[in-house]
Amino acid sequence: MSFKNNSSTARSSSTLYRRVWRWHFFASLLCLPFIFSLAATGSIYLFHRQLDDIIYADKLIRSTTDSKSMVEDTPTLSARTLIDHASERYPGTVKSITFPEDTFHNVQVDVATKEGAVLQVFVDPVSGTVVGAMDASDRLMTMVKRVHSLAMLGVGGQGLIEIVAGWIIVLVITGAYLWWPRGRTKGVVSIRKEAVGRVWWRDVHAVAGAFAAIVILFLALTGMPWSVFWGKHVNQLLSDQGWGVPNSMWRSVPHSTLPAETLGDLPWNLQQQPVPASALSNEHDEHRMHQDGALHLDSLEINHSQPATKPIDDVVKIIHSLGMPKGYRLMLPRGKEGVYSAIHSSPQLAAQRVIHIDQYVGKVLVDVTPAQFGALGYAVEWGVSVHQGGEFGGMNLLIMLLGCLATMLLCVSGVVMWWSRRPQGQLAAPPRPRDAHLALGVVGISVALGVVFPLLGASMLVACLVDYLFNKSVQTAI
């Protein structure tokens, strides 16, 4: 009786192992090119600041030899003067000005041309010399970021990247099950000295996965906030419930219908929030505001008696008086209802800050820091910051880089293992178990992942259907 139970347990374990292996194989086969691309571009983008300074040193780094102009208290030209210098050399509509966080970098002025391009114009903050310009879309790190997020494929690419991130989670879970020692001691946490050929690559794959699994899983989970479906809906949920940015901050502030994400890089919690609107100048129009403070500008009759826009230099003084750290970007008002938006996109979460200012009276409409976020919103922002290597200095960058390198090694070793055992002209997928029973634990994990990440769930259903049809066609052929 004991022998029968042991035999039954062994068959059940073998069946489950083959099922997990089969899912692991197909997930790898379908997603491997995208996973490798994510890891490669991610490892590069981790160091985008350092690489930018090397590649575009002639534009970003001040070339002055005057040591006196490099000290912290050196007087710099006003924002208005710097913008005038930039727009005189490169005519167009000025969108923003980015002040450097130190004395070694130039000021960046973004100018929209008549042709629709956005030129990044670089101006020495002390001398006012325009040192050069480049199209924002031609910047190497911009292209790396677009490849990393598949943004060049539009919404479809964003959906695909969400599915791939979900399958990475599946790969980590199934990989952990396949790696589990089960009494083995060799090829678990070290590569066997006598290993050669496919066995050596198997050990490399297992050991790399064992040490990097947690980091890879973290990267996949913290990459989800940028996704087109999960990220958007979770962001909206946190915004609606006040778990991200407190709703009370927006109730008494007139706002436009323009999403804040159009302002460029912003904290994730703010990307679904509307951009505030500059207040109207007469009581009649103010009375027309909704009780919750929302002002729908698309239906508003423009009041042409608005006061003059507050000079940008006065706005800069207001921002500095609020203690905004150096290195922020100041977006200029867009239209009669637009606002000045000062955005400090620091790699470290605690230093991030966004301030919206009325363009007519200089009133601070919204001043947001991560400390004001709800617990869930702050946790997501913290994960995003760590994902980008910005939270713990060089150690954070190193761990994320090792995670990316390990992911690329797993992709290469997985392909080599498959290719070395693959009969010529065949796919060589792990055999489908004849026992149709699937452990309830595996079903439960699959359903849970599918519910939490709906696009992953939909792709898992498609994978099950394809696997079923493929197996049926093979049985028919036999």
DAFEN-V67534 format. One record per residue. N is the residue number from 0. RES is the residue in one letter. PSI is psi in radians with two decimals (* if undefined). D_LAST is the distance of its C-alpha to the last C-alpha in Angstrom with 2 decimals. Layout:
N&RES&PSI&D_LAST  N&RES&PSI&D_LAST
This chain:
0&M&-0.73&36.74  1&S&-0.67&37.18  2&F&-0.71&34.43  3&K&-0.72&31.93  4&N&-0.73&33.01  5&N&-0.70&32.67  6&S&-0.74&29.17  7&S&-0.72&28.17  8&T&-0.71&29.87  9&A&-0.76&28.14  10&R&-0.72&24.62  11&S&-0.74&25.72  12&S&-0.71&27.19  13&S&-0.70&24.14  14&T&-0.79&21.93  15&L&-0.73&24.55  16&Y&-0.77&24.93  17&R&-0.60&21.30  18&R&-0.81&21.49  19&V&-0.73&24.76  20&W&-0.73&23.56  21&R&-0.77&20.65  22&W&-0.73&23.27  23&H&-0.72&25.68  24&F&-0.89&23.33  25&F&-0.63&22.49  26&A&-0.73&26.13  27&S&-0.77&27.29  28&L&-0.73&25.01  29&L&-0.61&26.11  30&C&-0.14&29.75  31&L&-0.81&30.66  32&P&-0.68&32.56  33&F&-0.66&34.59  34&I&-0.75&35.27  35&F&-0.72&36.54  36&S&-0.76&38.69  37&L&-0.79&40.11  38&A&-0.75&41.06  39&A&-0.87&42.53  40&T&-0.60&44.59  41&G&-0.70&45.57  42&S&-0.55&46.95  43&I&-0.79&49.03  44&Y&-0.38&50.29  45&L&-0.56&51.51  46&F&0.59&54.31  47&H&-0.60&54.95  48&R&-0.82&58.65  49&Q&-0.73&59.23  50&L&-0.67&57.25  51&D&-0.74&59.06  52&D&-0.49&62.37  53&I&-0.85&61.37  54&I&-0.72&59.76  55&Y&0.65&62.34  56&A&-0.59&65.32  57&D&-0.35&67.53  58&K&-0.72&67.07  59&L&-0.60&66.46  60&I&2.31&68.93  61&R&2.39&72.65  62&S&0.09&74.19  63&T&2.53&77.74  64&T&0.04&79.73  65&D&1.86&82.21  66&S&-0.44&81.71  67&K&-0.52&83.82  68&S&-0.02&81.25  69&M&-0.10&78.58  70&V&2.73&80.30  71&E&-0.66&79.15  72&D&0.30&82.29  73&T&2.26&82.53  74&P&2.36&83.27  75&T&2.81&80.51  76&L&2.72&80.76  77&S&2.77&80.20  78&A&-0.71&76.90  79&R&-0.76&78.60  80&T&-0.75&79.88  81&L&-0.71&76.53  82&I&-0.72&74.82  83&D&-0.72&77.56  84&H&-0.76&77.11  85&A&-0.81&73.36  86&S&-0.42&73.59  87&E&-0.67&76.46  88&R&-0.67&74.32  89&Y&1.57&71.10  90&P&2.59&72.00  91&G&-2.92&69.80  92&T&2.08&69.28  93&V&2.19&69.45  94&K&-0.70&66.69  95&S&2.90&67.35  96&I&2.32&69.12  97&T&2.09&67.75  98&F&2.41&70.36  99&P&2.74&69.56  100&E&-0.07&69.53  101&D&-3.08&71.74  102&T&0.00&74.39  103&F&-0.24&72.18  104&H&2.72&69.93  105&N&2.84&70.77  106&V&2.52&70.64  107&Q&2.18&67.73  108&V&2.09&68.51  109&D&2.17&65.62  110&V&2.17&66.68  111&A&2.16&64.73  112&T&2.95&65.47  113&K&-0.46&65.83  114&E&-0.11&62.57  115&G&-0.06&60.71  116&A&2.80&60.16  117&V&2.00&61.36  118&L&2.32&63.47  119&Q&1.89&64.09  120&V&2.31&67.69  121&F&2.21&69.12  122&V&2.33&72.82  123&D&2.16&74.98  124&P&-0.31&76.34  125&V&-0.85&79.73  126&S&-0.40&80.59  127&G&0.13&78.59  128&T&2.26&77.23  129&V&1.96&74.01  130&V&-0.23&71.96  131&G&3.13&68.92  132&A&2.77&66.09  133&M&2.66&62.34  134&D&2.27&59.87  135&A&-0.61&58.21  136&S&-0.27&54.76  137&D&-0.12&55.25  138&R&2.29&55.89  139&L&-0.81&53.28  140&M&-0.47&52.76  141&T&-0.74&52.38  142&M&-0.69&49.50  143&V&-0.73&47.94  144&K&-0.68&48.22  145&R&-0.67&46.60  146&V&-0.72&43.63  147&H&-0.67&43.40  148&S&0.03&43.26  149&L&0.55&41.32  150&A&-0.43&44.40  151&M&-0.25&44.06  152&L&0.08&41.04  153&G&-2.64&43.21  154&V&-0.62&42.15  155&G&-0.70&38.45  156&G&-0.67&38.92  157&Q&-0.65&40.77  158&G&-0.69&38.00  159&L&-0.71&35.42  160&I&-0.55&37.65  161&E&-0.71&37.85  162&I&-0.77&34.08  163&V&-0.76&33.90  164&A&-0.67&36.74  165&G&-0.73&34.95  166&W&-0.47&31.79  167&I&-0.69&34.13  168&I&-0.75&35.27  169&V&-0.74&31.70  170&L&-0.71&31.21  171&V&-0.76&34.46  172&I&-0.83&33.63  173&T&-0.63&30.13  174&G&-0.67&31.53  175&A&-0.68&34.32  176&Y&-0.76&31.96  177&L&-0.57&29.94  178&W&-0.46&33.30  179&W&2.23&34.94  180&P&-0.80&36.19  181&R&0.77&35.21  182&G&-0.21&37.67  183&R&2.63&36.97  184&T&-0.31&40.04  185&K&2.47&38.81  186&G&0.41&37.38  187&V&-0.99&38.34  188&V&0.08&41.59  189&S&2.72&42.17  190&I&2.28&40.38  191&R&2.35&40.25  192&K&-0.62&42.68  193&E&-0.03&40.43  194&A&2.38&37.40  195&V&2.82&36.17  196&G&-2.34&33.30  197&R&-0.60&30.45  198&V&-0.68&32.22  199&W&-0.78&35.34  200&W&-0.59&33.60  201&R&-0.75&31.93  202&D&-0.73&35.44  203&V&-0.78&36.92  204&H&-0.79&34.37  205&A&-0.79&34.99  206&V&-0.75&38.77  207&A&-0.74&39.21  208&G&-0.66&37.26  209&A&-0.74&39.28  210&F&-0.43&42.60  211&A&-0.04&41.85  212&A&-0.79&39.72  213&I&-0.75&42.75  214&V&-0.75&44.10  215&I&-0.75&40.80  216&L&-0.71&40.35  217&F&-0.77&43.98  218&L&-0.72&43.53  219&A&-0.78&40.55  220&L&-0.75&42.46  221&T&-0.14&45.73  222&G&-0.30&44.10  223&M&-0.58&43.03  224&P&-0.44&46.58  225&W&-0.10&46.27  226&S&2.71&43.08  227&V&-0.51&43.29  228&F&-1.10&42.14  229&W&-0.87&42.58  230&G&-0.76&45.63  231&K&-0.78&47.32  232&H&-0.64&46.94  233&V&-0.70&47.96  234&N&-0.78&50.90  235&Q&-0.68&51.92  236&L&-0.81&51.69  237&L&-0.66&53.91  238&S&-0.78&56.33  239&D&-0.63&56.56  240&Q&-0.06&57.19  241&G&0.37&59.55  242&W&-0.20&57.42  243&G&-1.73&57.56  244&V&2.23&60.74  245&P&2.31&63.18  246&N&-0.48&63.56  247&S&-0.37&67.32  248&M&-0.35&67.54  249&W&-0.18&66.67  250&R&-0.72&68.44  251&S&0.25&71.83  252&V&2.18&70.56  253&P&2.39&70.10  254&H&2.74&66.71  255&S&-3.08&65.04  256&T&0.18&61.61  257&L&2.12&60.61  258&P&2.52&57.96  259&A&-0.42&59.17  260&E&-0.32&56.05  261&T&-0.19&57.57  262&L&-0.02&60.17  263&G&-2.60&57.69  264&D&2.13&57.01  265&L&2.77&57.96  266&P&2.48&57.23  267&W&-0.68&53.96  268&N&-0.36&55.84  269&L&-0.11&57.99  270&Q&-0.35&55.35  271&Q&-0.05&55.07  272&Q&2.59&58.82  273&P&2.75&60.96  274&V&2.29&63.58  275&P&2.83&67.09  276&A&2.52&69.54  277&S&2.45&73.10  278&A&2.67&75.57  279&L&2.86&77.43  280&S&-0.06&81.13  281&N&2.75&82.60  282&E&-0.56&82.59  283&H&-0.82&81.33  284&D&-0.59&77.99  285&E&-0.59&77.70  286&H&-0.44&78.18  287&R&-0.08&75.15  288&M&2.59&72.85  289&H&2.76&70.52  290&Q&-0.46&71.67  291&D&0.10&68.88  292&G&-0.05&70.16  293&A&2.31&67.43  294&L&1.90&68.75  295&H&1.77&66.42  296&L&-0.29&67.61  297&D&-0.36&65.68  298&S&0.19&68.06  299&L&2.37&71.19  300&E&2.15&74.15  301&I&2.30&75.19  302&N&1.89&78.63  303&H&0.02&80.33  304&S&0.35&83.12  305&Q&2.54&80.94  306&P&2.94&82.81  307&A&2.60&82.10  308&T&2.44&79.10  309&K&2.33&80.06  310&P&2.49&80.33  311&I&-0.56&77.42  312&D&-0.60&79.81  313&D&-0.66&81.03  314&V&-0.70&77.45  315&V&-0.70&76.79  316&K&-0.70&79.87  317&I&-0.77&78.57  318&I&-0.77&75.22  319&H&-0.61&76.97  320&S&-0.38&79.27  321&L&-0.04&76.24  322&G&0.40&75.23  323&M&2.26&72.12  324&P&2.75&70.94  325&K&2.74&71.07  326&G&0.36&68.01  327&Y&2.81&67.40  328&R&2.29&66.42  329&L&1.93&68.68  330&M&2.32&67.15  331&L&2.71&69.79  332&P&2.47&70.11  333&R&1.73&67.96  334&G&-3.12&70.17  335&K&-0.42&73.09  336&E&0.04&71.24  337&G&2.91&69.56  338&V&2.81&70.33  339&Y&2.29&70.76  340&S&1.99&67.78  341&A&2.14&68.19  342&I&2.08&64.91  343&H&1.75&64.77  344&S&1.18&61.15  345&S&2.55&61.65  346&P&-0.56&58.74  347&Q&2.27&60.23  348&L&-0.78&59.83  349&A&-0.44&63.39  350&A&-0.09&64.94  351&Q&2.53&63.07  352&R&2.53&65.26  353&V&2.23&65.46  354&I&2.21&68.77  355&H&2.28&69.26  356&I&2.34&72.84  357&D&2.27&74.54  358&Q&-0.24&75.42  359&Y&-0.80&78.84  360&V&-0.08&80.46  361&G&0.32&78.52  362&K&2.38&77.53  363&V&1.99&74.64  364&L&-0.78&72.13  365&V&2.38&69.35  366&D&1.83&69.31  367&V&2.33&66.04  368&T&2.75&65.17  369&P&-0.44&62.19  370&A&-0.33&64.61  371&Q&-0.14&64.73  372&F&2.66&60.99  373&G&2.95&59.66  374&A&-0.77&57.88  375&L&-0.76&54.33  376&G&-0.71&55.27  377&Y&-0.70&56.94  378&A&-0.74&53.95  379&V&-0.79&51.65  380&E&-0.69&54.27  381&W&-0.75&54.65  382&G&-0.73&50.91  383&V&-0.74&50.97  384&S&-0.76&54.01  385&V&-0.72&52.44  386&H&-0.68&49.22  387&Q&0.05&51.46  388&G&0.40&53.31  389&G&0.00&56.61  390&E&-0.60&57.56  391&F&0.62&58.43  392&G&-2.51&59.52  393&G&-0.59&58.14  394&M&-0.71&56.23  395&N&-0.81&54.24  396&L&-0.75&53.39  397&L&-0.77&52.40  398&I&-0.75&50.04  399&M&-0.66&48.30  400&L&-0.78&48.08  401&L&-0.64&46.53  402&G&-0.73&43.98  403&C&-0.77&43.07  404&L&-0.70&42.98  405&A&-0.67&40.81  406&T&-0.76&38.34  407&M&-0.68&38.18  408&L&-0.69&37.75  409&L&-0.70&34.86  410&C&-0.83&33.15  411&V&-0.84&33.75  412&S&-0.62&32.82  413&G&-0.72&29.59  414&V&-0.77&28.52  415&V&-0.76&29.63  416&M&-0.80&27.71  417&W&-0.76&24.46  418&W&-0.63&25.12  419&S&-0.44&26.09  420&R&-0.05&22.89  421&R&2.09&20.55  422&P&2.52&18.73  423&Q&2.24&19.86  424&G&0.11&18.04  425&Q&2.71&15.96  426&L&-0.59&17.00  427&A&0.78&16.80  428&A&2.61&17.09  429&P&2.42&17.77  430&P&2.49&14.81  431&R&2.21&14.80  432&P&2.45&16.36  433&R&-0.52&14.80  434&D&1.99&18.34  435&A&-0.17&18.89  436&H&2.32&22.60  437&L&2.27&24.35  438&A&2.40&27.86  439&L&-0.56&30.55  440&G&-0.73&32.35  441&V&-0.74&29.59  442&V&-0.78&29.38  443&G&-0.76&33.17  444&I&-0.73&33.44  445&S&-0.79&30.90  446&V&-0.75&32.73  447&A&-0.79&36.08  448&L&-0.68&35.22  449&G&-0.58&33.84  450&V&-0.76&37.07  451&V&-0.69&39.37  452&F&1.53&37.62  453&P&-0.69&36.34  454&L&-0.63&34.79  455&L&-0.76&32.79  456&G&-0.76&31.78  457&A&-0.73&30.62  458&S&-0.54&28.56  459&M&-0.68&26.99  460&L&-0.73&25.94  461&V&-0.75&24.40  462&A&-0.73&22.58  463&C&-0.75&21.23  464&L&-0.78&20.06  465&V&-0.75&18.37  466&D&-0.72&16.66  467&Y&-0.82&15.50  468&L&-0.67&14.28  469&F&-0.80&12.55  470&N&-0.68&10.73  471&K&-0.70&9.92  472&S&-0.61&8.66  473&V&-0.75&6.29  474&Q&-0.65&5.11  475&T&-0.71&5.39  476&A&-0.61&3.79  477&I&*&0.00
